[in-house]
Amino acid sequence: MKITYKIAVPAIIFAIAVISIFTHQYLLTSSEPTVTLNGAGATFPFPLIDKWAAEYHKIKPNVQVNYQGIGSGGGIQQHTEKTVHFAASDAPLTEAQASKAPNTLHIPITIGGVVVIYNIPGVPKGLKFTGEVLADIYLGKITKWDDPKIVALNPGVTLPDKDIVVVRRSDGSGTTYIWTSYLSNISPEWRERVGRGTSVNWPKGLGGKGNDGVAALVQQTPYSIGYVEFTYAMKNNLPYGYIQNAAGEFIEPSIESFAKAAEYAAITLPRGNASWSKVSIVDSLANNTRAYGAYPIVSFSYIIIYKELNVLPNMDEATARALVYFLWWAIHDGQRYAADLYYVPLPQNVVAYNEETIRMITFNGKQLYGG
């Protein structure tokens, strides 16, 4: 049975205030053992998870969260091989991936946007792009910055007669999944020739590992273009583009335009232990001509975790319990750190959904969350 939610994002400050009401603190006692929670996966939410690790350690000194940003593909692999306690991915598991990791739960932890970054000397942020133009650039059909299609979108901007250096991810990437999902929705040629996935057969481009690798390549390479999670554009002070949405508006990426996207997305969320392969804010917005103010390349990022934590060979009950309480904190008090890092705090109805999922987690059949 599926549970349907219409995602509605109120004002961020109000959302954080409501979330705080439902926060339950797992109090430290002198008898609690020291534990390390090992996770790996998506670089998309890495800045937020890294912040959570530091802040949670302040209130739970016996808990050390060790998260490695290796890409969603690597996180899914380590989850499947049971070498980490938890993984993160911006792409939900496919049916094939889920069959190799039965009883996996999906826990949405934040909402963020994928943005176009570029390095054109003398051209600041705000260059306008359509999905069709972006697809043609990444297909190798548009090769010059002064191509008439780009010039027509940007009257008054002097664009150089220079080759476009395309930058993309070299690793298995949830950010790539979001990006290629968007291009597949917009461009039939992209959908047929390349398609969507955490890894695809790129027609062209220089490969960078992780969001930070793509950002570094663009920063170092004049006349280049790339795609990253918004935080990486902001922290590297990289110019970013405005993208046309289905309503015909050129939208600047921002917390507000990401929140608008989530507000307009009518998504059926499955139960935590069901298939998530069809969940996509990008797909939901692709043809919504009334989604005014909504940035079109927005996605959940997920923690994926086994429902029965005792299936992990390196897991004991104390570590399992510590992991569950960390996740509970992350979807409640942890959301207060999202906006400063350019993520959208989870809407309260998604938090309530996550509470139900976390209560499913057990160790040797014993429910771990006791709040």
C-alpha positions, 0 to 999 in steps of 0.5 A: 500500500502506498502513502500519498503526500502532496509536498508543500513547503511553507516558509523555511523558518516556520518549517524549522520551528515545526520540526523542532517541536517533534525533536526527541533527544537521545540522552547521553549516559556514562554507560553508553559505549563509543561508536563510529557510524560509517557511511559513504555515497553521494557528494550532493548532500556531503556538506550537510552530512558533514555538518551533521557529523560535527554538530551531533558529536557536540551533543553525543560525544560518544558518537563519531559519524564518518561519511565519505563522499564517493558518489551515489554509485559507490555508496550503492555498491558499498551498501549492497556489499554491506561494507558500510552502516549507511549510504547516501544516494540522490538516485533511488535504487532501481528495481535491479539494485533493490533486488540485490539489496533486499529490505532496503529503506529509503529515507529522504534527508534533504532537497537540493538543486543541480545547477549549470556552472561555467567559466567564461572570462568577463561573463557573470552569473545569470547566463540563460539556458534552455534544456534543449540548448544544454542537451545539444551542448552535452551531445556535442551539437553546440560547440561554440559559446557564440552559437546563435541559439545561446546568443538568442537567449542572452541579448546584450551579452557578449559571448566569445567565439571559443570552443565550449569545454564540456565537464561531466562526472567521471564516477557513478553519480546521483547528481548525474542521475538528476541531470540526465533525468532532466535532459531526458525529459526535455530532449528526445534525442538525449533520451534515445542516445544517452538516457538517464542513470548514475553512469551514462555513455557520455558523447563528450566531456572531461570527467571530474570525480565528485561535485567538488571535482567538477567544480574544480575542473570548471574553475581551472578551465576557461570557457568550460561548462559543468553541472554541480549541486548548488552548494558547490557553485556557491562555496567556489564562487562560480557563475551559474546559469538561469534555467527555463522551466516548463512555465517558460520562465528563466529561473535563478537557482536559490533556496526559494526556487528549490522550495517552489519546485518541491511545493509544485511537485505532486509525488506519491511517496511509497512506504520506506521499504517499497520501491522508490524507482519512480520517485522524481521531482524532476519528472513531476515538474517536466510538463507543469506549465503552471509551476511559476517560480520553480527551478526545474532541476531539483531532487531529494537526496536519500539515506539508504539503510537496511531494515534489519541492521543485523544483516551487516557483518560489522554491526552490533546492537549498540551501533545500530541503536546509535545510527537510528537515533542519529537519523532521527536527529538528522530529520528533525534538529538536523534540518536547521542547518540545511538553509545555510548550506543552500538545501531546503529543509524537509517539509513536515509531512515528509518528516512524519513519513520518515518517522514511520520509516525509522520506526521500522528499523530493527536489530534481531527483530527488536525495534531500535527507536524507542521515542 
